[in-house]
């Protein structure tokens, strides 16, 4: 895995801490109502030692809770669902405090339960609101202090008997504990926001808020604005092999860009946009690239897509060699040669890997030049999940690729026919695919036919490639490879360690095989004599660069360390209050 890929993974890892909220705000609403009812019931039974007014207090408390949940989003200018989730967690903290007070009384054999624990829980809820208001919702600290007591105090007044209001709210210990909790929450928000950025990021919380707006609300504007300001101008090249037939033209596209950084930011859906722009008859491959080559915003994506219409023709022809596949240990390389332009597809499936290092690309391009090739186009098949590529595997890939180049140049060139089929006429849905879904290309070279499969997906489930290949082999097809586009589009949010659904994690292998089998027959049927053109386009766009993602990643790591320290301090003080 490249450094920029590592940074994206760490950012997502920090984000996953926010996915502990229930999937529906209705669940959080039910939790909030149930929790305040338990708070009221436990307070009456164990603390007040009377249930005379409990059944009057319960409906009043629920009504006040729901009313404050409606007021919060209006004051904070946020979504109602966030108000509900926040309410559920805050009230749970309050209930835990009350229950710990009861537990402490039994453990330490206290003669009476101190009412201070009810008040302390209310104020702990208030301090939690300060932290959430400032970090997730972007509220000013002064505003957070003003409205932090809105819900907890209103609920307190709803269920606590009126004759106990003054003594419980003026208890010196309760005030002391509350002030300490709120000061700790305020200190945390200041340090995690400003210090965590190490002076290079003015506000860690602003980044977090933009990230959450994009990830949870599909609102890319704040994040794109932040990222584009830090992006770097770069000249980006895109190579296309355009196959011209009497039936339908199709293309292999290898852009020197990387999809991402995540949906719906910038170029996260760039493979499909390229595919659509090229008449939905293209296979958009994953080049040797990483997240440093992400397009940061829609404006940069539009600029890049427009540039695809301005191509220079480098070479043309109608002859091709039969494919060559070389396996070296885990590494496998499949190559095709169009006159003096080689296409190499690299894979470690079923063992998997992350983005192939740039060094392999530069080494192979230089090796190809030394062997007389005009151009070596390298595709990262991205067809099995894996970790950072180990040196031994990288060396094996390099060895296999060089051997493929050595063999290709000795092969006879033959007339070429090409057929193409996509899934636009197939009636299926798959949330582990991007909107380009799947496609198949058939190369008829000499007296043999070879099939190349493609999926608009973010990587593949390990072993799926082998199941597809085995099916094709058993049915008499020469299967070359299946490649994914590495799209970062998401049909729905994936609450897993990857942050996305790899192809095959939701789609079943028999269904996938059926799709590709159907497409293979269509591509075979449509194969007609073809000529090809090697096209190149270049455009000046802003790319994110590796340093930007590193900055965000390190800032969130620093914020997490600060958070852990404050959690320890707060927990220690909480235990002290229980004693």
C-alpha positions as CSV (number, residue, x, y, z in Angstrom):
1,X,0.0,0.0,0.0
2,X,1.4,3.4,-0.9
3,X,1.7,6.1,1.8
4,X,-1.3,8.1,0.4
5,X,-3.5,4.9,0.5
6,X,-2.4,4.4,4.1
7,X,-3.4,7.9,5.0
8,X,-6.9,7.4,3.5
9,X,-7.3,4.2,5.4
10,X,-6.3,5.9,8.7
11,X,-8.8,8.8,8.0
12,X,-11.5,6.2,7.4
13,X,-10.5,4.3,10.5
14,X,-11.1,7.5,12.6
15,X,-14.4,8.1,10.8
16,X,-15.6,4.6,11.8
17,X,-15.8,5.8,15.4
18,X,-18.7,7.9,14.3
19,X,-20.6,5.0,12.8
20,X,-21.7,3.6,16.2
21,X,-24.9,5.6,16.0
22,X,-28.0,3.5,15.2
23,X,-28.9,3.1,11.5
24,X,-32.1,5.0,12.0
25,X,-32.9,8.1,14.1
26,X,-36.1,6.4,15.0
27,X,-34.1,3.8,16.9
28,X,-32.2,6.6,18.7
29,X,-35.5,8.3,19.5
30,X,-36.8,5.1,21.1
31,X,-33.6,4.7,23.0
32,X,-33.8,8.3,24.3
33,X,-37.4,7.9,25.5
34,X,-36.6,4.5,27.1
35,X,-33.5,5.9,28.8
36,X,-35.2,9.0,30.3
37,X,-38.0,6.8,31.5
38,X,-35.5,4.6,33.3
39,X,-33.7,7.6,34.7
40,X,-37.0,8.9,36.1
41,X,-38.1,5.5,37.5
42,X,-34.7,4.7,39.1
43,X,-34.6,8.2,40.6
44,X,-38.0,7.8,42.2
45,X,-37.5,4.3,43.4
46,X,-33.9,4.4,44.6
47,X,-33.2,8.1,45.3
48,X,-36.5,9.7,46.2
49,X,-37.8,6.6,47.9
50,X,-41.3,7.4,46.6
51,X,-43.3,6.6,43.5
52,X,-46.3,8.9,44.2
53,X,-45.8,11.2,41.2
54,X,-43.8,8.9,38.9
55,X,-46.7,8.2,36.5
56,X,-47.3,11.9,36.1
57,X,-43.6,12.6,35.7
58,X,-43.1,10.0,33.0
59,X,-45.3,11.5,30.3
60,X,-44.2,15.1,31.2
61,X,-40.5,14.0,30.9
62,X,-41.1,12.3,27.5
63,X,-42.9,15.4,26.2
64,X,-40.1,17.7,27.3
65,X,-37.5,15.4,25.8
66,X,-39.2,15.4,22.4
67,X,-39.7,19.1,22.5
68,X,-36.0,19.8,23.2
69,X,-35.0,17.4,20.5
70,X,-37.0,19.6,18.1
71,X,-35.5,22.8,19.4
72,X,-31.9,21.7,19.3
73,X,-31.6,21.4,15.5
74,X,-33.2,24.8,15.0
75,X,-30.7,26.5,17.4
76,X,-27.8,24.5,16.0
77,X,-28.9,24.6,12.3
78,X,-28.3,20.9,12.0
79,X,-30.2,17.8,11.0
80,X,-32.9,16.4,13.3
81,X,-31.3,13.0,13.1
82,X,-28.1,14.3,14.6
83,X,-30.1,15.9,17.4
84,X,-31.7,12.5,18.1
85,X,-28.5,10.5,18.1
86,X,-26.8,13.1,20.3
87,X,-29.7,13.0,22.8
88,X,-29.6,9.2,23.0
89,X,-25.9,9.1,23.9
90,X,-26.1,12.0,26.3
91,X,-29.0,10.5,28.2
92,X,-27.2,7.2,28.4
93,X,-24.3,8.9,30.1
94,X,-26.7,10.4,32.6
95,X,-28.3,7.0,33.3
96,X,-24.8,5.4,33.7
97,X,-23.9,8.1,36.3
98,X,-27.1,7.4,38.3
99,X,-26.6,3.6,38.2
100,X,-22.9,4.0,39.2
101,X,-24.1,6.1,42.2
102,X,-26.3,3.1,43.2
103,X,-23.5,0.7,42.7
104,X,-21.1,2.8,44.7
105,X,-23.5,3.0,47.6
106,X,-23.7,-0.8,47.8
107,X,-20.0,-1.3,47.3
108,X,-19.0,1.2,49.9
109,X,-22.0,0.5,52.2
110,X,-23.2,4.1,52.2
111,X,-26.3,4.5,54.4
112,X,-28.1,6.8,51.8
113,X,-28.0,7.5,48.1
114,X,-26.7,11.0,47.4
115,X,-28.9,13.1,45.2
116,X,-25.8,14.7,43.8
117,X,-25.4,11.8,41.4
118,X,-28.6,12.8,39.6
119,X,-27.4,16.3,39.2
120,X,-23.9,15.2,38.3
121,X,-25.3,13.0,35.5
122,X,-27.3,16.0,34.1
123,X,-24.1,18.1,34.1
124,X,-22.1,15.3,32.5
125,X,-24.7,15.2,29.8
126,X,-24.2,18.9,29.3
127,X,-20.4,18.6,29.0
128,X,-20.9,15.9,26.4
129,X,-23.2,18.3,24.4
130,X,-20.4,20.9,24.5
131,X,-17.9,18.5,23.0
132,X,-20.4,17.3,20.2
133,X,-21.6,20.8,19.5
134,X,-18.1,22.2,18.9
135,X,-16.5,19.2,17.1
136,X,-19.2,17.6,15.0
137,X,-21.6,20.5,14.5
138,X,-19.2,23.4,14.3
139,X,-20.9,25.5,17.0
140,X,-18.8,28.2,18.7
141,X,-17.7,27.3,22.2
142,X,-19.5,30.3,23.7
143,X,-22.8,29.3,22.1
144,X,-22.2,25.7,23.2
145,X,-22.0,26.8,26.8
146,X,-25.2,28.8,26.5
147,X,-27.3,26.0,25.2
148,X,-25.5,22.9,26.6
149,X,-28.0,22.7,29.5
150,X,-31.1,23.1,27.4
151,X,-32.1,19.4,27.2
152,X,-30.6,18.0,30.4
153,X,-31.9,20.8,32.6
154,X,-35.4,20.7,31.0
155,X,-35.6,16.9,31.5
156,X,-34.3,17.3,35.1
157,X,-37.0,19.9,35.9
158,X,-39.6,17.6,34.3
159,X,-39.1,14.6,36.5
160,X,-37.6,15.9,39.7
161,X,-40.2,17.0,42.3
162,X,-40.4,20.8,42.5
163,X,-39.5,20.9,46.2
164,X,-36.1,19.3,45.3
165,X,-35.1,21.7,42.5
166,X,-33.3,24.3,44.6
167,X,-31.4,22.0,47.0
168,X,-30.3,19.7,44.2
169,X,-29.2,22.5,41.8
170,X,-27.4,24.5,44.5
171,X,-25.5,21.5,45.9
172,X,-21.8,22.7,46.1
173,X,-20.5,19.3,45.1
174,X,-22.9,19.1,42.1
175,X,-21.8,22.6,40.9
176,X,-18.1,21.7,41.4
177,X,-18.5,18.4,39.5
178,X,-20.4,20.1,36.7
179,X,-17.9,22.9,36.3
180,X,-15.0,20.4,36.1
181,X,-16.8,18.3,33.5
182,X,-17.7,21.3,31.3
183,X,-14.2,22.7,31.6
184,X,-12.7,19.4,30.6
185,X,-15.0,19.3,27.6
186,X,-14.1,22.8,26.6
187,X,-10.4,22.2,27.0
188,X,-10.6,19.1,24.9
189,X,-12.4,20.9,22.1
190,X,-9.8,23.7,22.0
191,X,-6.8,21.3,22.0
192,X,-8.2,18.8,19.6
193,X,-9.2,21.5,17.2
194,X,-6.1,23.7,17.1
195,X,-3.2,21.8,18.5
196,X,-3.9,18.5,16.6
197,X,-3.4,20.3,13.3
198,X,0.3,21.0,14.3
199,X,-0.1,24.6,13.0
200,X,-0.6,23.5,9.4
201,X,-4.3,22.8,9.6
202,X,-6.2,25.7,11.1
203,X,-9.1,23.6,12.4
204,X,-9.2,19.8,12.7
205,X,-12.9,20.1,13.6
206,X,-13.6,21.9,10.3
207,X,-12.0,19.0,8.4
208,X,-14.1,16.5,10.5
209,X,-17.3,18.4,9.8
210,X,-16.6,18.6,6.1
211,X,-15.7,14.9,6.0
212,X,-18.9,14.0,7.8
213,X,-21.0,16.2,5.6
214,X,-19.6,14.4,2.5
215,X,-19.7,10.9,3.9
216,X,-23.1,11.0,5.7
217,X,-25.0,13.7,3.8
218,X,-23.5,13.4,0.3
219,X,-22.6,17.1,0.5
220,X,-19.2,17.4,-1.1
221,X,-18.9,21.3,-1.2
222,X,-17.2,21.9,2.1
223,X,-14.7,19.1,1.7
224,X,-13.9,20.0,-2.0
225,X,-13.4,23.6,-1.1
226,X,-10.9,22.6,1.7
227,X,-9.1,20.1,-0.5
228,X,-8.8,22.2,-3.7
229,X,-7.1,25.0,-1.8
230,X,-4.3,22.7,-0.9
231,X,-4.1,20.8,-4.2
232,X,-1.2,21.1,-6.6
233,X,-1.3,21.8,-10.4
234,X,-0.1,18.8,-12.4
235,X,-0.1,17.7,-16.1
236,X,-2.1,14.5,-16.3
237,X,-1.9,12.1,-19.3
238,X,-4.6,9.6,-20.4
239,X,-3.9,6.9,-23.0
240,X,-6.7,5.2,-25.0
241,X,-6.6,2.3,-27.4
242,X,-9.6,2.9,-29.6
243,X,-10.8,-0.2,-31.4
244,X,-12.7,0.8,-34.6
245,X,-15.1,-1.8,-36.0
246,X,-18.0,-1.9,-38.4
247,X,-20.3,-2.6,-35.5
248,X,-19.4,-0.5,-32.5
249,X,-16.2,1.2,-31.4
250,X,-14.8,0.4,-28.0
251,X,-11.8,1.4,-25.9
252,X,-9.3,0.5,-23.3
253,X,-8.6,3.6,-21.2
254,X,-5.6,4.1,-18.9
255,X,-5.8,7.4,-17.1
256,X,-2.8,8.6,-14.9
257,X,-5.3,9.5,-12.2
258,X,-6.6,7.6,-9.1
259,X,-10.3,7.4,-8.2
260,X,-11.0,9.0,-4.8
261,X,-10.4,10.0,-2.2
262,X,-14.0,8.9,-1.2
263,X,-17.6,9.3,-2.4
264,X,-18.8,11.9,-3.4
265,X,-15.6,14.0,-3.3
266,X,-13.8,15.0,-6.4
267,X,-12.9,12.2,-8.7
268,X,-14.3,9.4,-6.6
269,X,-16.6,8.3,-9.5
270,X,-14.1,9.3,-12.3
271,X,-14.1,5.8,-14.0
272,X,-17.8,6.0,-14.7
273,X,-17.7,9.6,-15.8
274,X,-14.9,8.6,-18.3
275,X,-17.0,5.5,-19.4
276,X,-20.1,7.6,-19.9
277,X,-18.2,10.3,-21.7
278,X,-16.9,7.7,-24.1
279,X,-20.3,6.5,-25.2
280,X,-20.5,3.8,-22.5
281,X,-18.2,1.6,-24.6
282,X,-15.0,1.7,-22.6
283,X,-13.0,-0.3,-20.0
284,X,-11.5,2.3,-17.7
285,X,-8.5,0.6,-16.1
286,X,-6.7,1.3,-12.8
287,X,-3.3,2.7,-13.8
288,X,-0.2,2.6,-11.6
289,X,-1.3,5.5,-9.3
290,X,-2.4,6.2,-5.8
291,X,-4.4,8.8,-3.9
292,X,-1.8,11.5,-4.5
293,X,-3.4,11.7,-8.0
294,X,-7.0,12.3,-6.8
295,X,-8.9,15.1,-8.3
296,X,-10.1,17.3,-5.4
297,X,-13.3,18.8,-6.8
298,X,-16.1,18.6,-9.4
299,X,-14.6,21.6,-11.2
300,X,-11.3,19.7,-11.7
301,X,-13.2,16.6,-12.8
302,X,-15.1,18.6,-15.4
303,X,-11.9,20.1,-16.7
304,X,-10.4,16.7,-17.0
305,X,-13.4,15.1,-18.7
306,X,-13.5,17.9,-21.3
307,X,-9.9,17.4,-22.1
308,X,-10.6,13.8,-23.2
309,X,-12.1,15.2,-26.4
310,X,-8.7,16.6,-27.5
311,X,-6.5,13.7,-28.4
312,X,-3.4,13.2,-30.3
313,X,-3.0,10.1,-32.4
314,X,0.3,8.4,-31.6
315,X,0.0,5.2,-33.6
316,X,-2.6,3.2,-35.6
317,X,-2.8,-0.3,-37.0
318,X,-4.8,-3.5,-37.3
319,X,-2.4,-6.2,-36.1
320,X,-1.9,-7.7,-32.7
321,X,0.0,-10.6,-31.1
322,X,-1.8,-13.4,-29.2
323,X,-1.7,-12.7,-25.5
324,X,1.1,-13.9,-23.2
325,X,0.6,-14.8,-19.6
326,X,3.5,-15.4,-17.2
327,X,3.2,-16.6,-13.6
328,X,6.1,-16.2,-11.2
329,X,5.1,-17.5,-7.7
330,X,2.0,-15.3,-6.7
331,X,2.6,-12.8,-9.5
332,X,0.9,-13.0,-12.8
333,X,1.2,-10.7,-15.8
334,X,-0.9,-10.8,-19.0
335,X,0.3,-8.9,-22.0
336,X,-0.9,-7.9,-25.5
337,X,1.2,-6.2,-28.2
338,X,-0.2,-3.8,-30.7
339,X,2.7,-3.3,-33.1
340,X,5.1,-1.6,-30.7
341,X,2.7,-0.7,-27.9
342,X,2.4,-3.3,-25.1
343,X,-0.4,-3.5,-22.6
344,X,0.5,-5.3,-19.4
345,X,-2.0,-6.4,-16.8
346,X,-0.5,-7.1,-13.4
347,X,-2.2,-9.2,-10.6
348,X,-1.5,-11.1,-7.4
349,X,-4.9,-12.7,-7.2
350,X,-6.1,-14.6,-5.2
351,X,-3.5,-13.3,-2.7
352,X,-4.3,-9.6,-3.3
353,X,-2.4,-6.3,-2.9
354,X,-3.0,-2.6,-2.7
355,X,-1.9,-0.1,-5.3
356,X,1.2,-1.1,-7.2
357,X,4.3,1.1,-6.4
358,X,5.4,3.7,-9.0
359,X,8.9,2.1,-9.1
360,X,7.5,-0.9,-11.0
361,X,6.0,1.4,-13.6
362,X,9.2,3.4,-14.1
363,X,11.3,0.2,-14.3
364,X,9.0,-1.5,-16.8
365,X,8.8,1.6,-19.0
366,X,12.6,1.9,-19.1
367,X,12.9,-1.9,-19.7
368,X,10.4,-1.6,-22.6
369,X,12.3,1.3,-24.1
370,X,15.5,-0.7,-24.0
371,X,13.8,-3.6,-25.7
372,X,12.5,-1.4,-28.6
373,X,8.9,-0.8,-27.5
374,X,7.4,2.6,-28.3
375,X,5.1,2.5,-25.3
376,X,4.4,0.2,-22.3
377,X,0.9,0.7,-20.8
378,X,0.6,-0.9,-17.4
379,X,-2.7,-1.9,-15.7
380,X,-3.1,-2.7,-12.1
381,X,-5.9,-5.3,-12.3
382,X,-6.9,-4.5,-8.7
383,X,-8.8,-7.8,-8.5
384,X,-8.1,-9.1,-5.0
385,X,-8.1,-7.5,-1.5
386,X,-4.6,-7.3,0.1
387,X,-2.2,-5.3,2.1
388,X,0.9,-3.3,1.2
389,X,2.7,-5.2,-1.5
390,X,5.8,-6.9,-0.1
391,X,9.2,-6.6,-1.8
392,X,9.3,-10.2,-2.7
393,X,5.9,-10.0,-4.5
394,X,6.9,-6.7,-6.1
395,X,10.1,-8.3,-7.4
396,X,8.1,-11.3,-8.8
397,X,5.7,-8.9,-10.6
398,X,8.6,-7.1,-12.1
399,X,10.2,-10.4,-13.2
400,X,6.9,-11.7,-14.7
401,X,6.3,-8.4,-16.5
402,X,9.8,-8.3,-18.0
403,X,9.5,-11.9,-19.1
404,X,6.1,-11.1,-20.7
405,X,7.7,-8.2,-22.7
406,X,10.6,-10.5,-23.7
407,X,8.1,-13.0,-25.1
408,X,5.7,-10.6,-26.7
409,X,8.3,-9.1,-28.9
410,X,9.0,-12.6,-30.5
411,X,5.3,-13.2,-31.2
412,X,3.8,-13.1,-34.7
413,X,1.4,-10.2,-35.3
414,X,-2.0,-11.3,-36.7
415,X,-5.2,-9.6,-37.9
416,X,-7.4,-8.4,-35.1
417,X,-11.2,-8.6,-34.6
418,X,-12.8,-7.0,-31.5
419,X,-16.3,-7.4,-29.9
420,X,-17.6,-5.5,-26.9
421,X,-20.6,-5.9,-24.6
422,X,-21.7,-4.0,-21.4
423,X,-24.3,-4.7,-18.8
424,X,-26.7,-1.9,-19.7
425,X,-29.2,-4.4,-21.1
426,X,-28.9,-6.8,-18.2
427,X,-31.5,-6.4,-15.5
428,X,-29.7,-6.6,-12.1
429,X,-28.7,-4.4,-9.2
430,X,-25.5,-4.7,-7.2
431,X,-24.5,-2.3,-4.4
432,X,-20.8,-3.6,-4.7
433,X,-20.6,-2.2,-8.2
434,X,-20.3,1.4,-9.5
435,X,-22.8,2.7,-12.1
436,X,-20.6,1.4,-14.9
437,X,-21.3,-2.1,-13.6
438,X,-19.6,-4.8,-15.8
439,X,-18.3,-5.2,-19.4
440,X,-16.6,-7.8,-21.6
441,X,-14.2,-7.5,-24.5
442,X,-13.5,-10.3,-27.0
443,X,-10.3,-10.3,-29.0
444,X,-10.2,-12.6,-32.0
445,X,-6.6,-12.9,-33.0
446,X,-5.8,-15.4,-35.7
447,X,-7.9,-18.5,-35.1
448,X,-8.4,-17.9,-31.3
449,X,-10.7,-15.8,-29.2
450,X,-9.6,-14.2,-25.9
451,X,-11.9,-12.5,-23.3
452,X,-11.1,-9.6,-21.0
453,X,-13.6,-8.8,-18.2
454,X,-14.1,-5.5,-16.4
455,X,-16.0,-4.3,-13.4
456,X,-16.6,-0.8,-12.2
457,X,-15.8,-1.7,-8.6
458,X,-13.5,-0.9,-5.8
459,X,-11.4,-4.1,-5.8
460,X,-12.7,-7.7,-5.6
461,X,-13.4,-10.4,-3.0
462,X,-10.4,-12.8,-2.9
463,X,-11.0,-15.9,-5.0
464,X,-13.8,-14.4,-7.1
465,X,-11.5,-13.9,-10.0
466,X,-10.5,-17.6,-9.8
467,X,-14.1,-18.8,-9.8
468,X,-14.8,-16.7,-13.0
469,X,-11.7,-17.9,-14.7
470,X,-12.4,-21.6,-13.8
471,X,-15.9,-21.3,-15.3
472,X,-14.6,-19.8,-18.5
473,X,-11.9,-22.4,-18.8
474,X,-14.3,-25.3,-18.3
475,X,-16.6,-23.9,-21.0
476,X,-13.8,-23.5,-23.6
477,X,-13.1,-19.8,-23.3
478,X,-9.6,-18.3,-23.2
479,X,-10.0,-16.0,-20.2
480,X,-7.3,-13.3,-20.0
481,X,-8.1,-11.4,-16.8
482,X,-10.8,-9.4,-14.9
483,X,-9.9,-5.9,-13.9
484,X,-11.7,-3.4,-11.7
485,X,-11.7,0.4,-12.1
486,X,-11.1,0.9,-8.4
487,X,-14.0,3.3,-8.3
488,X,-14.7,5.0,-5.0
489,X,-18.3,5.5,-5.7
490,X,-20.7,4.0,-3.1
491,X,-24.2,2.9,-3.7
492,X,-24.7,2.8,0.1
493,X,-22.6,3.4,3.2
494,X,-20.5,0.4,4.2
495,X,-19.9,0.3,8.0
496,X,-16.9,-2.0,7.8
497,X,-13.1,-1.6,8.1
498,X,-12.7,-0.9,4.4
499,X,-15.4,1.8,4.1
500,X,-16.7,0.2,0.9
501,X,-18.1,-3.1,-0.5
502,X,-15.6,-4.9,-2.7
503,X,-17.0,-6.7,-5.7
504,X,-18.3,-10.1,-4.6
505,X,-18.9,-9.1,-1.0
506,X,-22.6,-8.6,-1.8
507,X,-23.0,-10.1,-5.3
508,X,-23.0,-13.9,-5.3
509,X,-20.4,-15.7,-7.4
510,X,-23.0,-17.7,-9.4
511,X,-24.7,-14.4,-10.3
512,X,-21.4,-12.7,-11.2
513,X,-20.4,-15.7,-13.4
514,X,-23.8,-15.6,-15.1
515,X,-23.4,-11.8,-15.9
516,X,-20.0,-12.3,-17.5
517,X,-21.0,-15.5,-19.3
518,X,-23.9,-13.6,-20.9
519,X,-21.6,-10.7,-21.9
520,X,-19.0,-13.0,-23.3
521,X,-21.6,-14.5,-25.7
522,X,-22.6,-11.0,-26.8
523,X,-19.0,-9.8,-27.2
524,X,-18.2,-12.9,-29.2
525,X,-21.2,-12.5,-31.4
526,X,-20.4,-8.8,-32.1
527,X,-16.7,-9.4,-32.9
528,X,-15.7,-7.9,-36.3
529,X,-12.4,-7.0,-37.9
530,X,-10.9,-4.0,-36.2
531,X,-8.3,-1.4,-36.5
532,X,-6.9,0.5,-33.6
533,X,-5.6,3.9,-32.7
534,X,-3.4,4.8,-29.8
535,X,-4.5,8.1,-28.4
536,X,-3.0,10.4,-25.8
537,X,-4.6,13.5,-24.1
538,X,-3.0,15.8,-21.6
539,X,-4.5,18.4,-19.3
540,X,-3.4,20.7,-16.5
541,X,-5.5,20.0,-13.5
542,X,-5.1,20.2,-9.7
543,X,-4.3,16.9,-7.9
544,X,-4.4,16.4,-4.2
545,X,-0.8,15.3,-3.7
546,X,0.4,12.9,-1.0
547,X,1.2,15.6,1.6
548,X,-2.4,16.8,1.9
549,X,-3.8,13.4,2.9
550,X,-0.9,12.9,5.3
551,X,-1.8,16.2,7.0
552,X,-5.4,15.2,7.5
553,X,-4.4,11.7,8.7
554,X,-1.8,13.0,11.2
555,X,-4.2,15.7,12.5
556,X,-6.9,13.1,13.2
557,X,-4.3,10.8,14.8
558,X,-3.2,13.7,17.1
559,X,-6.8,14.6,17.9
560,X,-7.4,10.9,18.8
561,X,-4.5,10.9,21.1
562,X,-5.7,14.1,22.8
563,X,-9.2,12.5,23.1
564,X,-7.8,9.4,24.7
565,X,-5.9,11.5,27.2
566,X,-9.0,13.5,28.1
567,X,-11.2,10.4,28.3
568,X,-8.7,9.0,30.9
569,X,-8.8,12.2,32.9
570,X,-12.6,12.5,32.7
571,X,-13.0,8.8,33.7
572,X,-10.6,9.2,36.6
573,X,-12.5,12.3,37.8
574,X,-15.8,10.5,37.4
575,X,-14.5,7.6,39.6
576,X,-13.4,10.1,42.1
577,X,-16.9,11.5,42.3
578,X,-18.3,8.0,42.9
579,X,-16.0,7.7,45.9
